[in-house]
Amino acid sequence: MATSRTALIIGASRGLGLGLVQRLHEDGWNITATVRNPQQPGALADVPGVRVEQLEMNDTAQLDGLKQRLQGQVFDLVFVNAGVMGPLPQDLETVQPQAIGDLFMTNAVAPIRVARRLAGQVREGSGVLAFMSSILGSVTIPDGGEICLYKASKAALNSMINSFVVELQRPDLCVLAMHPGWVKTDMGGENAEIDVLTSTRGMLEQIKAQSGHGGLRFINYKGEPLTW
Ligand SMILES: NC(=O)c1ccc[n+]([C@@H]2O[C@H](COP(=O)([O-])OP(=O)(O)OC[C@H]3O[C@@H](n4cnc5c(N)ncnc54)[C@H](OP(=O)(O)O)[C@@H]3O)[C@@H](O)[C@H]2O)c1
């Protein structure tokens, strides 16, 4: 059944962010979505009624500008999805310090800087603030050696989310660190286990199920709890 809930998706030009916008649209939500280059919105332009805003997450002026433009709006969902794989190969002997800095800035620090500015606009009681984490962010998962820097950046994101939730002092707020599955996107590659439709359908289902339950949880697109 259609609803008129409101969502803000950060990083919606392609992949999972775009898929989330498509699922939310099908479910009747009012959507604001950010892209780095609004002149080239790609397939996002095919989703009717989406308000497209510009955001390069690592740019403080753009973060402040977005906050200003969205002032007064209340969101049922804010989903900070954007992220990068970082330099390849992730060879610790040859990787450049700047590339490591960019990876950790984008994946671990910038999502919190987005959330700090927008958490106050997540609906009291039933709102959901979600971050796109990864099961690789769990320090207990032994896989991922070839992408150890990416894995560490998602572990850092999980740690930053934990610190942010303490700083926030809003026990009513549902905060999710979400693993989307291994998904066929530019990042996940064509050998990934599931498609964007399956992942984003699952994540939307979980967001709706978790709404109203305050606190921080690390879960996957099927709603299974994951170990930090
Ligand atoms: N695919 C998987 O299997 C998988 C598994 C676990 C977690 N994840 C996570 O899911 C999220 C989405 O991944 P994906 O698979 O959809 O990857 P993707 O297809 O590579 O899309 C990445 C998205 O992030 C945006 N982005 C990157 N850096 C940004 C920045 N500095 N500021 C603003 N936007 C930025 C990109 O925008 P542009 O188009 O402008 O580059 C793009 O919209 C990421 O956080 C990723 O780590 C993915």
The ligand as a Tripos MOL2 file, in Angstrom:
@<TRIPOS>MOLECULE
LIG
   48    52     1     0     0
SMALL
NO_CHARGES

@<TRIPOS>ATOM
      1 N1         28.0340   -3.9180   -3.8570 N.am      1 LIG1
      2 C1         28.2980   -4.6260   -2.7840 C.2       1 LIG1
      3 O1         28.4090   -5.8730   -2.8470 O.2       1 LIG1
      4 C2         28.4300   -3.9630   -1.4400 C.ar      1 LIG1
      5 C3         28.5920   -4.7950   -0.3250 C.ar      1 LIG1
      6 C4         28.7100   -4.1970    0.9350 C.ar      1 LIG1
      7 C5         28.6280   -2.8230    1.0570 C.ar      1 LIG1
      8 N2         28.4970   -2.0360   -0.0460 N.ar      1 LIG1
      9 C6         28.4210   -0.5940    0.1490 C.3       1 LIG1
     10 O2         27.2400   -0.0980   -0.4590 O.3       1 LIG1
     11 C7         27.4100    1.2700   -0.8410 C.3       1 LIG1
     12 C8         27.0220    1.4520   -2.2940 C.3       1 LIG1
     13 O3         27.8430    0.5890   -3.0730 O.3       1 LIG1
     14 P1         27.5360    0.1770   -4.5790 P.3       1 LIG1
     15 O4         27.8430   -1.2650   -4.6660 O.co2     1 LIG1
     16 O5         26.2250    0.7190   -5.0020 O.co2     1 LIG1
     17 O6         28.7320    0.9700   -5.2860 O.3       1 LIG1
     18 P2         28.8070    1.8780   -6.5980 P.3       1 LIG1
     19 O7         27.9310    1.3200   -7.6570 O.co2     1 LIG1
     20 O8         30.2590    2.0390   -6.8330 O.co2     1 LIG1
     21 O9         28.1490    3.2700   -6.1230 O.3       1 LIG1
     22 C9         28.8030    4.0820   -5.1870 C.3       1 LIG1
     23 C10        27.9790    5.3340   -4.9880 C.3       1 LIG1
     24 O10        28.6320    6.1800   -4.0040 O.3       1 LIG1
     25 C11        28.7750    7.4750   -4.5640 C.3       1 LIG1
     26 N3         29.9530    8.1340   -3.9790 N.ar      1 LIG1
     27 C12        31.2080    7.6480   -3.8990 C.ar      1 LIG1
     28 N4         32.0160    8.5470   -3.2980 N.ar      1 LIG1
     29 C13        31.2380    9.6180   -2.9870 C.ar      1 LIG1
     30 C14        31.4980   10.8600   -2.3690 C.ar      1 LIG1
     31 N5         32.7160   11.2030   -1.9370 N.pl3     1 LIG1
     32 N6         30.4650   11.7260   -2.1990 N.ar      1 LIG1
     33 C15        29.2360   11.4130   -2.6310 C.ar      1 LIG1
     34 N7         28.9230   10.2450   -3.2540 N.ar      1 LIG1
     35 C16        29.9300    9.3630   -3.4290 C.ar      1 LIG1
     36 C17        28.9250    7.2340   -6.0580 C.3       1 LIG1
     37 O11        28.6970    8.4280   -6.7680 O.3       1 LIG1
     38 P3         29.3780    8.6810   -8.2430 P.3       1 LIG1
     39 O12        28.4730    8.0190   -9.2520 O.co2     1 LIG1
     40 O13        29.4140   10.1630   -8.3510 O.co2     1 LIG1
     41 O14        30.7480    8.0640   -8.2180 O.co2     1 LIG1
     42 C18        27.8470    6.1730   -6.2550 C.3       1 LIG1
     43 O15        26.5720    6.7570   -6.2850 O.3       1 LIG1
     44 C19        28.8830    1.5900   -0.5370 C.3       1 LIG1
     45 O16        28.9650    2.2210    0.7120 O.3       1 LIG1
     46 C20        29.5250    0.2220   -0.4780 C.3       1 LIG1
     47 O17        30.7040    0.2120    0.2980 O.3       1 LIG1
     48 C21        28.3890   -2.5800   -1.2940 C.ar      1 LIG1
@<TRIPOS>BOND
     1     1     2 1
     2     2     3 2
     3     2     4 1
     4     4     5 ar
     5     4    48 ar
     6     5     6 ar
     7     6     7 ar
     8     7     8 ar
     9     8     9 1
    10     8    48 ar
    11     9    10 1
    12     9    46 1
    13    10    11 1
    14    11    12 1
    15    11    44 1
    16    12    13 1
    17    13    14 1
    18    14    15 2
    19    14    16 1
    20    14    17 1
    21    17    18 1
    22    18    19 2
    23    18    20 1
    24    18    21 1
    25    21    22 1
    26    22    23 1
    27    23    24 1
    28    23    42 1
    29    24    25 1
    30    25    26 1
    31    25    36 1
    32    26    27 ar
    33    26    35 ar
    34    27    28 ar
    35    28    29 ar
    36    29    30 ar
    37    29    35 ar
    38    30    31 1
    39    30    32 ar
    40    32    33 ar
    41    33    34 ar
    42    34    35 ar
    43    36    37 1
    44    36    42 1
    45    37    38 1
    46    38    39 2
    47    38    40 1
    48    38    41 1
    49    42    43 1
    50    44    45 1
    51    44    46 1
    52    46    47 1
@<TRIPOS>SUBSTRUCTURE
     1 LIG1         1 GROUP 0 **** ****
